[in-house]
Amino acid sequence: EMGYSIPTLAIHISHVFFGKMCYINYDRFLILAACVLIALKVKDISILIKKLCNAFYNVIIRLNKSMDVYTEKKFELVRDEICKAEALIYRTL
């Protein structure tokens, strides 16, 4: 049996999303993080959203060359943004 891997499924979901919505209007990293979360749910793999938020924040920090400390407040903001992006993707698909 052949199935999608998590990254492949996430990329496919993002491709369908950005096929319907202009990528210029959305944070591509945020949408991709939400797509990974959706792919994990589709594949029925449980993950703590905190781990996904931490990984997302680490990527953004490296891209922005920032030295911001990752606090609980920032975690909540990242989590909320990923959840909003996830809801947007569900509505769009």
C-alpha positions as CSV (number, residue, x, y, z in Angstrom):
1,E,0.0,0.0,0.0
2,M,1.4,3.4,-1.0
3,G,0.5,6.4,1.1
4,Y,1.5,10.0,1.5
5,S,4.2,10.9,4.0
6,I,3.5,13.8,6.3
7,P,5.7,16.3,4.4
8,T,4.2,15.2,1.1
9,L,0.7,15.5,2.3
10,A,1.4,18.9,3.9
11,I,2.8,20.2,0.6
12,H,-0.1,18.8,-1.3
13,I,-2.6,20.6,1.1
14,S,-0.7,23.8,0.7
15,H,-0.6,23.5,-3.0
16,V,-4.4,23.1,-3.2
17,F,-4.8,26.0,-0.7
18,F,-2.5,28.3,-2.7
19,G,-4.1,27.3,-5.9
20,K,-7.3,28.9,-4.6
21,M,-5.8,31.7,-2.6
22,C,-3.0,34.2,-3.5
23,Y,0.2,33.3,-1.6
24,I,1.1,37.0,-1.4
25,N,-1.7,37.6,1.0
26,Y,-0.7,34.9,3.5
27,D,2.3,34.0,5.6
28,R,3.6,31.0,3.7
29,F,5.5,29.6,6.7
30,L,2.4,29.9,8.9
31,I,0.2,28.2,6.3
32,L,2.7,25.4,5.9
33,A,2.9,24.9,9.6
34,A,-0.9,24.6,9.7
35,C,-0.7,22.1,6.7
36,V,1.7,20.0,8.7
37,L,-0.7,20.0,11.6
38,I,-3.5,18.9,9.3
39,A,-1.4,16.2,7.7
40,L,-0.5,14.8,11.1
41,K,-4.2,14.7,12.0
42,V,-5.1,13.0,8.7
43,K,-2.4,10.4,9.2
44,D,-3.7,10.0,12.8
45,I,-0.4,10.8,14.4
46,S,-0.7,12.5,17.7
47,I,1.7,15.4,18.3
48,L,1.8,18.0,20.9
49,I,1.0,21.3,19.3
50,K,3.7,22.8,21.5
51,K,6.4,20.8,19.6
52,L,5.1,22.1,16.3
53,C,4.9,25.7,17.7
54,N,8.5,25.4,19.0
55,A,9.8,24.1,15.7
56,F,7.9,26.9,13.8
57,Y,9.3,29.6,16.1
58,N,12.8,28.3,15.8
59,V,12.6,28.5,12.0
60,I,11.2,32.0,12.1
61,I,13.9,33.1,14.6
62,R,16.7,31.8,12.3
63,L,15.2,33.4,9.2
64,N,14.9,36.8,11.0
65,K,18.3,36.4,12.7
66,S,16.6,37.4,15.9
67,M,17.6,36.5,19.5
68,D,14.1,36.8,21.0
69,V,13.5,34.5,24.0
70,Y,10.6,32.1,23.5
71,T,8.2,32.8,26.3
72,E,4.8,31.3,27.2
73,K,3.2,34.4,25.8
74,K,4.9,34.0,22.4
75,F,4.0,30.3,22.4
76,E,0.3,31.2,22.9
77,L,0.5,33.7,20.0
78,V,2.2,31.2,17.7
79,R,-0.4,28.5,18.7
80,D,-3.3,30.9,18.0
81,E,-1.9,31.9,14.6
82,I,-1.4,28.3,13.5
83,C,-4.9,27.4,14.7
84,K,-6.4,30.3,12.8
85,A,-4.4,29.3,9.7
86,E,-5.7,25.7,10.1
87,A,-9.3,27.0,10.2
88,L,-8.7,29.1,7.1
89,I,-7.3,26.1,5.3
90,Y,-10.4,24.0,6.2
91,R,-12.7,26.7,5.0
92,T,-10.8,27.1,1.8
93,L,-10.6,23.4,0.9
